Amino acid sequence: MPQFVIERNMPGVGKLSQNDLKAASQGSCTVIRNLGPEIQWVHSYVTDDKVYCVYRAPSEDLIRKHAETAGFPANSIARVRATIDPTTAE
């Protein structure tokens, strides 16, 4: 299944409380359940003003549908072509 990185511009998101982040996560999961098993949320990184999410889905269109339905921005969506880490250098 293709993997994507989604960049979400969300000013001030890094100041949200754990309860706010939990509520946002629950909303995202509800939308994913309704869209079906073809889309999976792997994890997200929350910074001061952006959220970077990693998803698995068959297409960018399904990622956009999730964002629109959940009410989250999807300012950029990039398909992951390879994954590297320190072991790649070995």
C-alpha positions as CSV (number, residue, x, y, z in Angstrom):
1,M,0.0,0.0,0.0
2,P,1.4,3.4,-0.9
3,Q,2.5,5.6,2.0
4,F,2.1,9.4,2.1
5,V,3.3,12.3,4.2
6,I,0.8,15.0,4.7
7,E,1.8,18.5,5.8
8,R,-1.0,20.4,7.6
9,N,-0.5,24.1,8.3
10,M,-2.2,24.7,11.7
11,P,-0.9,27.8,13.4
12,G,-0.6,27.3,17.2
13,V,-1.2,23.5,17.1
14,G,1.8,22.9,19.2
15,K,0.1,24.7,22.1
16,L,-2.9,22.4,22.1
17,S,-3.6,20.4,25.3
18,Q,-3.4,16.6,25.4
19,N,-7.2,16.6,25.5
20,D,-7.5,18.7,22.4
21,L,-5.1,16.4,20.6
22,K,-7.0,13.4,21.8
23,A,-10.3,14.9,20.4
24,A,-8.7,15.6,17.1
25,S,-7.3,12.1,16.9
26,Q,-10.7,10.6,17.8
27,G,-12.3,12.7,15.0
28,S,-9.7,11.5,12.5
29,C,-10.2,7.9,13.5
30,T,-14.0,8.2,13.1
31,V,-13.6,9.4,9.6
32,I,-11.1,6.7,8.8
33,R,-13.5,4.0,10.1
34,N,-16.2,5.5,7.9
35,L,-14.0,5.6,4.8
36,G,-13.1,1.9,5.2
37,P,-10.0,-0.3,5.6
38,E,-8.1,1.1,2.6
39,I,-6.8,4.1,4.6
40,Q,-4.6,3.9,7.6
41,W,-3.2,6.6,9.8
42,V,0.4,5.5,10.9
43,H,1.4,8.5,13.1
44,S,1.8,12.2,13.2
45,Y,4.4,14.7,14.3
46,V,3.1,17.9,15.9
47,T,5.3,21.0,15.8
48,D,4.6,24.6,16.7
49,D,2.5,25.4,13.7
50,K,2.3,22.3,11.6
51,V,1.3,18.6,11.8
52,Y,3.1,16.1,9.6
53,C,1.1,12.9,9.2
54,V,2.1,9.5,7.7
55,Y,-0.8,7.6,6.1
56,R,-1.2,4.5,4.0
57,A,-3.8,4.7,1.3
58,P,-4.3,3.6,-2.3
59,S,-4.4,7.2,-3.6
60,E,-3.9,10.8,-2.8
61,D,-7.6,11.3,-3.5
62,L,-8.5,9.2,-0.5
63,I,-6.1,11.2,1.7
64,R,-7.8,14.4,0.5
65,K,-11.2,13.0,1.1
66,H,-10.2,12.2,4.7
67,A,-8.8,15.7,5.2
68,E,-12.0,17.4,3.9
69,T,-14.3,15.1,5.8
70,A,-12.4,15.5,9.1
71,G,-12.0,19.2,8.6
72,F,-8.2,19.2,8.6
73,P,-6.0,21.1,6.1
74,A,-3.9,19.0,3.7
75,N,-1.5,21.7,2.4
76,S,0.8,19.2,0.8
77,I,0.6,15.5,0.2
78,A,3.7,13.6,-1.0
79,R,4.0,10.0,-1.8
80,V,6.9,8.3,0.0
81,R,9.2,6.7,-2.5
82,A,11.8,5.2,-0.1
83,T,12.5,5.1,3.6
84,I,16.1,5.5,4.9
85,D,17.6,5.5,8.4
86,P,21.1,5.1,9.8
87,T,21.1,1.4,8.9
88,T,20.9,2.4,5.2
89,A,24.5,3.6,5.5
90,E,25.7,0.1,6.5
